[in-house]
Amino acid sequence: MVKMGTWVRIHRILLAPADRAENLPEDTRKVPFELWVKGFLTADAEIGEAVEIRTVTGRTEHGTLETVEPSYRHDFGVFVPELQEIDRIVLSTLYGERR
């Protein structure tokens, strides 16, 4: 049981593929438009249940309880060798060969 007031993440489908705009690229159109949002549970619940949360900005959202006490995880993607070369070129152009 996850207690009221616990920091959680919920998930909700906002638009099914059939409801997506016709002018979207096909690969975008064929997947649902989804929402993940974090906030505090407004009532006790179990993972997988439909719940309501209050976000840090005070919004009320609803969805399926997915994660308890989620961490913030993000990065800038996988290593791209071309970006390293662009960095070298830009720095060389701005500051010369000796930085």
KETOR-337656 format. One line per 5 residues: number of its first residue (from 1); their letters; for each residue x, y, z of C-alpha. Coordinates in steps of 0.25 Angstrom, whole numbers, plus 5000, padded with zeros to 4 digits. Each point is the difference from the previous one (the first is absolute). Layout:
# KETOR-337656
NUM> a> X Y Z | ...
//
This chain:
# KETOR-337656
1> mvkmg> 5000 5000 5000 | 5005 5014 4996 | 4996 5010 5010 | 4993 5013 4997 | 5011 5012 4998
6> twvri> 5010 4991 4994 | 5008 5005 4989 | 4996 4992 4987 | 5000 4999 4985 | 4987 4998 4992
11> hrill> 4998 4996 4986 | 4988 5003 4991 | 4997 4999 4985 | 4995 5013 4995 | 4997 4996 4986
16> apadr> 4999 4986 4994 | 5007 4998 4986 | 4986 5001 4993 | 4998 5014 5007 | 5013 5006 4995
21> aenlp> 5000 5011 4990 | 5001 4995 4985 | 5011 5010 4996 | 5010 4993 5010 | 5011 4991 4995
26> edtrk> 4996 4986 4999 | 5009 4995 5010 | 4995 5010 5010 | 4985 4998 4996 | 5001 4985 5003
31> vpfel> 5004 5001 5015 | 4991 5006 5011 | 5003 5014 5006 | 5004 4998 5014 | 5002 5007 5013
36> wvkgf> 5009 4997 5012 | 4999 5010 5011 | 5005 5000 5015 | 4993 5005 5012 | 4994 4996 5014
41> ltada> 4989 4990 5001 | 4987 5005 5005 | 4996 4987 5006 | 5006 4986 5004 | 5002 4991 4987
46> eigea> 5007 4988 4994 | 5009 5000 4988 | 4991 4998 4988 | 4988 5007 5005 | 4993 5013 4995
51> veirt> 5004 5011 5009 | 5000 5015 5002 | 5012 5008 5003 | 5004 5015 5003 | 5012 5005 4993
56> vtgrt> 5010 5010 5006 | 4993 5011 4992 | 4987 4996 5006 | 4993 4994 4988 | 4992 4988 5002
61> ehgtl> 5003 4988 4991 | 4994 4986 4998 | 5006 4987 4994 | 5006 4987 5004 | 5009 4999 5011
66> etvep> 5013 4996 4994 | 5012 5003 5009 | 5002 5003 5015 | 5011 5011 5004 | 5005 5001 4985
71> syrhd> 5014 5006 4999 | 5003 5010 4989 | 5008 4993 4989 | 5004 5007 4987 | 5012 5001 4991
76> fgvfv> 5003 5006 4987 | 4999 4986 4992 | 5011 4991 4995 | 5014 5004 4996 | 5001 5006 4986
81> pelqe> 5014 5001 4994 | 4996 5011 4991 | 4996 5009 5011 | 5014 4998 5006 | 5006 5004 4986
86> idriv> 4991 5012 4999 | 5004 5005 5014 | 5015 4999 4996 | 4997 5008 4987 | 4992 5011 5008
91> lstly> 5010 5001 5011 | 5011 5001 4990 | 4993 5011 4992 | 4997 5008 5012 | 5013 4999 5007
96> gerr> 5010 4994 4990 | 5008 4987 5001 | 5005 5003 5014 | 4989 5001 5010
//
